[in-house]
């Protein structure tokens, strides 16, 4: 009979444990609140990133669908490969004779040749107006084949008339009937503004800057070769599918021309942007997971303190028959409640984070609005919210739950808690990890290449882990040193606050650990990026051979060859060298090269030829030493390749020169003769113009460039400032994202102090009873918080500085490495000061709560 009675008793215990889980959540809701907030912060960042990327991707899909509406087939010149996103490259033209053949193909309702080029409105102050890129088109009123939708005025019909998109006209403060200045590749011209239009019907259309010219004048103004189009767009008869129309059109096309469906063309346009969105999503998710990781320390510390304060309660459960597993599951049940609540709230907060990320990206892109439509909620965001928040809460609470299960039933009869375990074993384990990390880091610094960097990185990670493991043993001596000024100058409150900070090293370490991680990452990133900036500055100082550079005002703004000729005619200019980018396929991969006069380029960039000859032509190549080493190329070696127009050739390595470090973007790594390359890509873009002078003044150079307001003249200092500005922007973005982990760490300090106030309720009541004033009590808790925060800051900044130096030395091992070590002492000191401020702010609520405690009730607390 006894075995039959066991299941009901077990069932009652299980039911009781379930009730205790809910009662525990209700009873400790205030203590668990900040743990929920920590989960919310991390989950919101994860789900917000996924919502942001899904919304942006959907918005671009809809925008490109809108921009391609009515275009069922696109006819274009066949290219053996496509350029990457953001690369300037002019598409090969389509012969005008193909248009007549396309119009005769079965299933074609209408077809039209498209002419585009660079055209930018210039405002009344002489500045380029509108968003990048600025595009010029030949006006077409066909709504099936054109994006333009006239909203005011009339279309351009005469050579001196233009229409403009309404957004750009508003930015430039132009109205219909005004005389407007338009920058073209050939220079600036004045036109009469006859009409305004919008581009498509999507949000992306409002960020497109477009100027439309009369159809007869557009080819000449936009630099389109006579008798050619950029592409041909085709609209199908009713009931004809895009695939069927594409096949019919392809059958009548001349060699070298291809047809693709409108959907395929739109997907190709959207593809590079989607790749950028994926990279952006991965980048943001890294910082989101850092925030989740930091939040797990808060959950661990919360449950560790809750278990410590519920020894008698948990022991009584064991005494009435609860097993170790049931006690463990009850604590994990509370953690699951925290995780589920945090995941749900974090998913809701993710929408706000997504909107914030959209705003952040707008600031990063210089104020250009992204086509960010109504928020999309992908399934991945929902799954990630619950698969991140709840498991992290359970994992963080597992060790405290196991500790709770080991509480013996007899502990319910004791008044005093069990003495804490010694820290010797943990300290020895941490020192062992530090020793292994130090050995690997030293081996990495002594090594070379990828293997050395891998060893150094692994060693740095182990050093970081070792510091976290050994931090409880470090907390007491380090905190004593940090607390000494407060104990000496803070009076009685300072002494008590200092003692509180050092009396429980495990709690101090756990409280500061989240802050340690956040500030260690900030210190590491700061040193790496500062060293990168200093290295780039030094290498640019040695590598910049031109006195000035002429570049487009954006990455996609073209540089006209006429500008190089105009600058070259300025008295005192020794050379104005256009630097063109050539692209061809070598060994199956797209190779970028600099096209020009090989001898002139070597002399200008001071690249000494080590092997071979500079007298090259045709498919002969000059390559940098590092490129030849990495690709295994030798003098006289031949490589099968292909030009962008599909012409197959065998390229030969004719010379190897000593190239510049990889961090220097100005010097060429591969050189090809422009005279031979231009036959395959006559419209290869000019990236910049290198100008060397022997007395010419800047004002004269700017005057020569006046017809091209889309170009800007930069001296050496400005080139270096631009490089430093890009690095500073990246650093600001990374540090801004890492600040989230520091804010989560601040929540951990608030949570620990609040729990400490609850644990020390009777102690606080006794202090008040013997005459401690509320003001002194608040100061005591503030001092404690500042000491704990400073401990986390010193440990984090110190560890991060060591890791940053190790990684910089490892990267500097190669000849193209980060050769300068730059430590931003001011920023690191600011981190320590900010940590002290975090401690003061974090102590406000716990200190106020402690000061409000009723003296008699506090003394009577068990």
C-alpha positions, 0 to 999 in steps of 0.5 A, spaced: 500 500 500 505 504 501 508 504 494 501 506 491 501 512 496 507 515 493 505 518 487 499 522 490 504 525 495 509 526 489 504 530 485 502 534 491 509 536 492 509 538 485 503 542 485 506 545 491 512 547 488 509 550 482 505 554 486 511 556 490 514 558 483 508 563 482 508 566 489 516 567 489 515 571 482 510 575 486 513 576 492 520 578 489 517 582 483 520 588 485 527 584 486 526 581 479 524 587 476 531 590 474 533 583 471 527 583 467 529 590 464 536 587 463 533 581 459 528 586 455 534 591 453 538 585 450 532 582 447 529 589 444 536 590 441 536 583 438 529 583 435 529 590 433 535 589 429 531 583 425 525 588 425 529 593 422 533 589 417 526 586 415 523 592 414 528 595 410 529 589 406 521 589 404 521 597 403 527 596 398 523 590 395 517 594 394 521 600 392 524 597 386 518 593 384 515 600 384 521 603 380 520 597 375 513 597 374 511 597 367 518 594 365 517 587 363 524 586 359 530 590 359 535 589 353 542 591 355 549 590 353 552 583 355 557 583 361 562 578 363 561 580 370 558 586 374 561 591 379 560 591 386 555 596 390 558 603 390 563 602 385 563 607 379 562 604 372 559 606 366 555 600 363 556 598 356 552 602 351 546 598 346 546 600 339 540 604 337 539 599 331 537 594 336 531 598 338 528 597 331 529 589 332 526 589 339 519 593 337 518 588 331 519 582 336 512 578 338 509 580 344 512 587 344 507 592 346 512 598 346 519 599 347 524 605 348 531 607 349 533 609 355 539 615 356 542 617 363 548 620 365 550 625 371 546 631 372 546 635 378 542 641 380 546 647 383 543 651 388 543 659 388 549 659 393 553 654 388 552 648 391 550 641 389 543 640 391 539 633 392 541 627 394 546 622 391 546 620 386 544 625 381 542 623 375 540 626 368 535 622 364 531 624 357 524 626 358 519 620 357 512 621 358 510 614 357 507 611 364 509 604 363 516 605 361 518 611 365 519 613 372 517 620 372 510 623 374 509 630 372 506 634 378 507 641 375 508 645 369 510 642 362 515 637 360 522 640 357 522 640 349 527 645 347 535 644 348 535 649 354 529 647 358 529 642 364 524 638 368 526 637 375 524 632 381 520 636 386 524 634 392 531 637 389 527 643 386 525 645 393 532 643 396 535 648 391 529 653 392 527 653 385 520 654 382 517 653 375 520 658 370 526 660 374 533 659 370 537 654 374 544 651 373 545 644 372 552 641 373 554 636 367 560 632 366 562 637 361 561 643 366 555 647 368 550 650 364 543 654 365 536 652 363 529 654 364 525 650 369 519 648 365 516 642 370 516 638 376 515 631 377 516 625 382 520 619 381 515 613 382 510 612 387 515 609 393 518 612 399 525 611 395 523 615 389 523 621 394 530 620 395 532 620 388 535 626 385 533 627 377 533 632 372 530 631 365 532 634 359 529 634 352 529 627 348 533 630 342 538 634 347 539 629 352 544 624 349 549 630 347 548 633 354 549 627 358 555 624 354 551 618 351 555 616 345 551 617 338 547 612 336 547 608 342 542 607 349 544 605 356 539 600 355 532 598 352 526 597 356 520 593 353 513 593 355 509 587 354 502 586 350 496 584 355 497 576 357 504 575 355 509 573 361 515 576 362 519 570 361 516 569 354 517 576 352 524 576 354 525 569 350 522 573 344 526 579 344 532 575 345 531 571 339 532 578 335 538 581 338 545 582 335 551 579 338 553 582 345 546 584 347 542 580 352 535 581 355 533 579 362 526 580 365 524 586 369 524 582 375 531 579 374 533 586 373 530 589 379 533 583 383 540 585 380 539 592 383 536 590 389 542 585 390 547 589 393 543 593 397 540 587 400 548 584 401 549 591 405 543 590 409 545 583 411 552 585 413 549 591 417 544 586 421 550 582 423 554 588 425 548 590 430 547 583 432 554 582 435 553 588 439 546 586 441 549 579 443 554 583 447 548 586 451 545 580 452 551 577 455 552 583 460 545 582 462 546 575 464 551 577 469 545 581 472 540 575 472 546 571 475 547 576 481 540 577 482 538 569 483 545 568 487 543 574 492 535 571 492 538 564 494 542 567 499 537 571 502 532 565 502 536 559 505 531 558 511 525 558 506 529 553 501 531 548 507 524 548 510 522 546 503 527 540 503 525 538 510 518 537 508 520 533 502 522 537 496 527 533 493 534 537 490 531 537 483 524 540 485 528 546 489 532 547 483 526 547 478 523 552 482 528 557 482 529 555 474 521 556 474 522 563 477 528 564 472 523 562 466 518 567 468 523 572 468 525 570 461 518 570 458 516 576 461 523 580 459 522 576 452 515 579 451 516 586 453 523 586 449 519 584 443 515 589 443 520 594 445 524 592 439 519 596 434 522 602 438 529 600 437 528 599 430 525 606 429 531 608 433 536 604 428 533 607 422 534 614 425 541 612 427 543 610 420 540 616 417 545 620 421 551 615 419 549 616 411 549 624 412 542 625 413 539 621 407 533 618 409 532 611 408 526 608 405 523 605 411 516 604 411 511 600 416 514 596 420 515 588 419 515 583 424 519 577 421 518 570 424 525 570 426 524 576 430 519 573 434 523 566 435 530 570 437 526 574 442 524 567 446 530 563 444 535 568 446 531 571 453 529 565 456 535 561 455 539 566 457 535 567 464 535 560 465 543 559 464 544 565 468 540 562 474 542 555 473 548 555 478 544 559 483 539 554 483 544 548 484 546 552 490 539 552 492 538 545 491 544 543 496 542 547 502 541 541 507 534 541 511 538 542 518 539 549 515 532 551 517 534 550 524 540 555 524 540 562 525 546 564 521 548 562 514 553 557 512 560 561 511 562 562 504 567 558 501 574 560 500 576 563 494 583 559 493 581 554 488 577 560 484 583 564 484 588 558 482 583 556 476 583 564 474 591 564 474 592 558 470 587 561 465 591 567 465 598 563 464 595 559 458 592 566 455 599 569 456 603 564 453 598 564 447 599 571 446 606 571 447 606 566 442 602 570 437 606 576 438 612 572 436 609 568 430 607 571 423 601 572 419 594 569 420 596 564 425 600 569 429 594 573 429 589 567 431 594 565 437 594 572 439 587 573 439 585 566 443 590 568 448 587 575 449 580 572 450 583 567 455 586 573 458 579 576 459 576 570 461 582 569 466 580 576 469 573 575 470 574 568 474 580 571 478 576 578 479 573 575 486 580 574 489 582 581 486 576 585 489 578 585 496 585 588 495 583 593 489 576 595 493 580 597 499 585 601 495 579 605 491 575 605 498 581 609 502 580 616 500 572 615 501 574 612 508 579 618 510 575 624 507 568 621 507 567 621 515 563 615 518 559 614 512 565 613 507 568 608 512 561 604 512 560 605 505 568 602 504 567 596 508 560 594 505 564 594 498 569 590 501 566 585 506 563 580 500 568 579 495 563 575 490 558 580 491 562 586 489 565 582 483 559 579 480 556 586 481 562 589 477 563 584 472 558 587 467 561 594 467 568 590 467 566 587 460 563 593 457 568 598 459 573 592 457 570 592 450 570 600 449 578 600 451 580 595 447 576 598 441 578 605 442 586 602 442 585 598 436 581 604 432 586 609 435 592 605 433 589 604 426 588 612 425 595 613 427 597 608 422 593 611 417 596 618 418 603 616 418 602 611 412 598 617 408 604 622 410 609 617 407 605 615 401 601 621 399 605 624 393 600 629 390 600 636 393 592 636 391 587 631 389 581 632 385 575 628 387 567 627 386 563 630 392 561 623 393 563 616 392 558 615 385 560 622 383 564 622 376 570 626 375 570 628 368 577 628 364 576 635 362 577 637 369 584 634 369 585 638 362 583 644 365 587 643 372 593 641 367 593 648 364 594 652 370 600 655 371 605 652 376 602 645 375 607 640 374 602 634 373 595 632 373 594 625 373 587 622 372 587 615 376 582 610 372 579 604 375 580 598 370 576 591 372 577 585 369 577 577 371 583 573 373 583 566 375 575 567 376 576 573 380 574 580 379 581 584 379 581 591 380 587 595 377 589 602 376 589 604 368 594 609 366 601 610 363 605 605 367 611 609 367 608 615 369 604 612 375 610 608 378 614 615 378 608 619 381 607 614 386 614 613 388 614 605 387 620 602 385 620 597 380 624 591 383 623 586 377 621 586 370 620 593 365 615 598 366 615 599 358 608 595 358 602 595 353 596 591 351 595 585 356 601 586 360 601 588 368 605 591 373 603 588 380 605 590 387 610 585 391 605 583 396 599 582 391 604 578 387 606 574 393 599 573 395 597 570 388 603 566 387 605 570 381 612 571 378 615 575 372 613 572 365 607 568 368 601 568 364 594 568 367 587 567 363 583 573 364 577 576 361 575 583 360 568 586 362 566 586 354 567 578 354 573 579 350 578 573 353 585 574 353 592 572 356 595 577 361 602 577 363 606 579 369 611 584 366 614 587 372 613 587 380 614 593 384 615 595 391 608 597 393 605 601 399 602 598 406 595 595 405 592 601 410 594 606 404 588 607 399 592 611 394 597 607 391 595 602 386 596 595 387 596 593 380 597 597 373 595 596 366 596 600 360 590 605 359 592 605 351 590 598 351 585 597 356 580 603 353 578 599 347 575 594 352 572 599 357 572 606 354 568 609 359 572 607 365 571 612 371 576 616 373 576 616 381 581 622 382 586 627 379 593 627 382 595 634 382 603 636 383 604 643 383 611 648 383 608 654 385 601 654 383 596 657 388 590 654 390 585 659 388 587 658 381 586 651 381 579 652 384 578 657 379 579 652 373 575 647 377 569 652 377 565 649 371 565 642 375 561 644 382 560 636 383 568 636 384 572 638 390 579 640 391 583 637 397 590 638 399 594 633 403 591 635 410 584 635 408 585 628 405 588 625 411 582 629 415 577 625 411 581 618 412 581 620 420 574 622 419 571 616 417 575 612 422 572 617 427 565 615 425 566 608 425 569 609 432 563 613 434 558 608 432 561 602 435 562 606 442 555 608 441 553 601 441 557 599 446 554 604 451 548 600 451 552 594 455 554 599 460 547 602 461 545 594 462 551 594 467 548 600 471 542 596 471 546 591 475 549 596 480 542 598 481 539 591 482 545 589 487 544 595 491 537 594 492 537 587 494 543 589 499 538 594 502 533 589 503 538 584 505 541 589 510 534 591 513 535 590 520 542 593 520 540 599 517 534 599 522 540 599 527 544 604 524 538 609 524 537 607 531 544 609 534 543 616 531 545 615 523 541 620 519 538 619 513 543 623 509 549 619 512 545 613 510 544 615 503 552 617 502 554 611 505 550 607 499 553 612 494 560 611 497 559 603 496 556 604 489 562 608 487 567 604 490 564 598 486 563 602 480 570 604 480 573 597 481 569 594 475 572 600 471 579 599 473 579 592 472 575 593 465 579 599 462 586 595 465 584 589 462 581 592 455 588 596 455 592 590 455 588 586 450 588 592 445 595 592 446 596 585 445 591 585 438 595 591 436 602 588 436 599 582 433 596 586 427 603 590 427 607 583 425 606 584 418 609 589 413 602 592 412 600 592 419 597 597 424 604 599 425 603 605 430 600 604 437 596 609 440 593 609 447 587 614 448 589 616 455 583 621 455 578 617 453 580 611 458 580 616 463 573 619 461 571 611 462 573 611 469 570 618 471 564 615 467 564 609 471 564 613 478 558 617 475 554 611 474 555 609 481 552 615 484 546 615 479 545 607 480 545 609 488 539 614 488 534 609 488 537 604 493 539 610 497 532 613 497 529 606 499 534 605 505 533 612 508 525 611 508 525 605 512 521 605 518 526 604 524 522 599 528 520 595 523 527 594 520 529 592 527 524 587 527 526 584 521 528 577 521 
